[in-house]
Amino acid sequence: MQNLQLYIDDQLADLPDEPLQFSWQVNNLADVQNQNGSFSKQFKLPYSQNNKAILGFPQVIQLKSRAPYRRYSVKLIVNGIEVLPAGFGELQASNNDGFDFIILSGNTDFFESIGGNIYDMGDSSSVWTDYGKSLVWDQYSMPYPETPLHPDNCIFDLSHVANSQEKTEGWIWPVVDYGHVDLADFSKWINVRQCRPGFFLHSAIDLLIESTGYTVDTERSTLIRDPMYNKMIVQFANDSFEHGADYQNAPDNLGMYAIMAANTSASHTSISDTYGKGVFSFANIQSDPSHQFNGQYFTAKQRMSAVVTVVIPKLYFKGKVSSPMSNIKLQVKYHSVAGDQLDIAEQLYDLTDFNNREGDGGHLFGDYVFAKKTLSGTVELQPGDRINLAWEFFDSRPESFICYAGASLMIKTDTVNVLYSQPIQCERILPDISQKDFLKDTLQRFGIICQTDNIKKTIALFSMRDIVANIPKALNWTSKILDQGFQATYVLGTGYSRINWMRFQDDPDIPREILPKYFADDKIIIDSDVINPSNPQTDIITSIYGPSPNRPYYGGTIAQILKIDTTSSLTDFSITTKPRILIDQKLDLRKIGGKTVVFADGDQDQPGTNTISVNGIISTPYFWKHDGEFNPVFCDKEGQPGIRTKYYPEVERILQNTQKIVRYALLTPRDISGLDFTIPIYLEQDSCYYYLNKVDSWSPGNPCKIELVALA
C-alpha cells in the first residue's frame, strides 16, 4: 500500500481514487532544439470542502477569486519520500465532478522563469512583464541618468575603452573594426567614439540564470569550465546604440518648458541698418528642474542630447511686398562654449501672401497673420553650451512683427541614444531577442543538457559526453525491468532527416569572396534510407549569430563587423548586420616589437587632446581564423575541430546507430526522488548502457514506461 500525500500551498489535499501519473524528462534526444520538464497527466481533485478551500473556492463565481489564475506550490510525498519536493500546479477547469489539475516540475519551472526579451531586463516598471524587476544587469550598468556611478559600470568614454582590454568577464571594448580602423596604417589612433562594447557570453548566461532565482551547480556543470565558452564575446552589432528602458523612461531632470507671457513686437525702419535682430523672452517658466534657463538662454550644466521644440501659435508681420520683399526669420540658435554658433532650426516669414495693400509701384506694403508654426531640432550640448530663440529682419525696410503671447520653448533630453561619456545599460549590447532564444543558442552550441534541482534552486549544465563518462557510475536497473516485452525503434523521431544542418545566420552584406555562403556551417549525415524520406534534409540548429570576417591588424587580424559605409564620408552605423559572437584573444603588444595602440576621443580625423596609449595587452577578437586558439564554427577548419566534431560526437554516434528501447519497469519512490539524468542506466538483459530519455506515466506502486537510448 502506497501512502501518497499531495500538498498544495503547504496544505494536505484530498486525492482522487485513481492513481496519479507523472512523467520525468530533461532532454528529448528526438528533439535537439528543445529542453523538457517533468509533469503529471491531468487528474481530477475531488470536489471536497477541503480542496475547495485550498484552491481558493474557484467554483464560487461571486467571489471573483484570483486563485485559479495563479500557480499553486505543490509537494508530493510517497511513503515519506519527497518524490516531487518543489513543483507547481495549475487549475485547468472545475465542474461538479471535481477540479481538473496538472502538476509541473523539474526544468519547467526554470525555463518558464526565462520569459520576455533580453531588453525587458532593463525595464523594471513594465506592466507587461516582471522580468526586469530583479535588475540583475545593474551590477554592470547605471540604470538611471542620475544614479551614482559604480566601478563596474560600463561607460562610453576613453578611459573605459582603453582600460578594459584585459577584462575576462562582464563588458569589454575590444579592438573590432566597424569600418573606422585604418586598413593600411595600424599605428593610426583609434577613435573610441566609433568603438562599441561586447559582453562575455558566460557573464550574460550567469545573469540570465540569476534572474530566475537559480544558480549554476558548479560541481556538475562542465560547461562553465569550457575554455572556449569562457572566451566568447557577444559583440555589439545592433543598428542603433540605445539606452535601456529604465534610463529612457526616467524623469527628465535636464529639460525645461517655458511660455511667452506677453506679446513680443519690434519694428525696423532704417534701410541702412542691417542688424535688426533680437532675442525672445519666455517669462512663464513651467519647468526647469536643473535651473538652466534664465528666461532667454538655456545653458547646459552637463553633456546631453537636446531635442528643442518651439511652437509659435500666431505671428503678425508687416513689410514691403514689392521686390526686394521684406521677411523675418525665427531661429533656434546654438552657441558653443568655444564661441561657435549654429542655427539648429529656423522658420521664414515673408509676404508672398498678404492683406491690407498700401502704397504702389516699387513701394507696395502689406501685412499677414500667420497661423501656428513649429520649429524643432536636435543638438548635442556640452556643459556651458547655450540655446535661445532669436528673430532677425531681412531685406527691405520698414518691417514690423508681433509674436503673440502663448508661444513656447521646450527642451527635452534625448535619453534614447547613447552619447559619448554616457553610461551604457549592458543588456543593450546584446541582440534584441528573447532570453529563451539566447540561452537556447548557447545550449545548442555546446550540446548542453539542463537538469534543475527545484529544492536547492540550482541548474546543472552538462553534455552527452559527460553522460558517457559516467558509465562507470551507471545504475543497474536489471531487477526493476518487468517481463512485459519491449519495443525497439531505430529512428529517434521526426525531427531528423538524412542530412541535418547546423547553421549560422547568412549575412548577405558580407562579400562572398571574403566569407563564402555556408562558410561556418556543417551537417550530420545519418546513413539511413528510412529516416524521414519525404524530407531528405533539415536544419536542426540555426544559430542567432552570423559569421564575421577578419581584416589585417597587429598580431595578424581583428574581427570586422562592417557597420560604417566606407564609401561615404559619414561615420554613422548605417549598415544592418546579424548579431555577432567572437572569441576573445589577448594580444601582448610587447611580444610583437613593442607596438603601441593609441585610443583617442577626437571627432572625425582629429585625435583630440585626450589620448591613452596601450603598449601591453589589447583584445583582438576573431570569429574564426586559421591560427586561432579555438574554432567556434560548426565545421572543421584547417585541422581545427569545429563544434560538430568537438561537442556532438556522442550524439552523432547515437544518431548513426539509433536504438531507442521502450520497456516497463517498477520504480520505487526512492528511484524517482533520486533521478539523475547524467547517470546512465545498465540492463543485463541487453548488456547495454543507456541514456534515460524519459520516465513515462509513473505512479506509486505501478509499472511505468521508460524510454532508453543506447549509448553507442
Secondary structure, 3 states (H helix, E strand, C coil): CCCEEEEECCEECCCCCCCCCEEECCECCCCCCCECCEEECCEEECCCHHHHHHCCCCCCHHHCCCHHHCCEEEEEEECCEEEEEEEEEEEEEEECCEEEEEEEECHHHHHHHCCCEHHHHHCCCCCCCCHHHHCHHHHCCCCCCCCCCCCCCCECCHHHHHCCCCCCCCEECCCCECCCCCCCCCCCCEEHHHCCCEEEHHHHHHHHHHHCCCEECCCCCCHHHCCCHHHEEEECCCCCCECCHHHHHCCCCCCEEEECCCCEEEEECCCCCCCCEEECCCCEEEECCCCCECCCCEECCCCEEEEEEEEECCEEEEEECCCCCCEEEEEEEEECCCCCEEEEEEEEEECCCCEEEEEECCEEEEEEEECCEEEEEEEEECCCCEEEEEEEEECCCCEEEEECCCCEEEEEECCCECCCCCECCHHHHCCCCEHHHHHHHHHHHCCEEEEEECCCCEEEEEEHHHHHHCHHHCEECHHHECCCCCEEECCCCCCCCCEEEEECCCCCCCCCCCCCCCCCCEEEECCCCCCCCCCCEEEEEECCCECCCEEEECCEEEEECCCECCCCCCCCECCCCCCEEEECCEEEHHHHCCCCEEEECCCCCCCCCCEEEECCEEECCECCCCCCCCCCCCCCECCECCHHHHHCHHHHHHHHCCCEEEEEECCCHHHHHCCCCCCCEEECCCCEEEEEEEEEEECCCCCEEEEEEECC
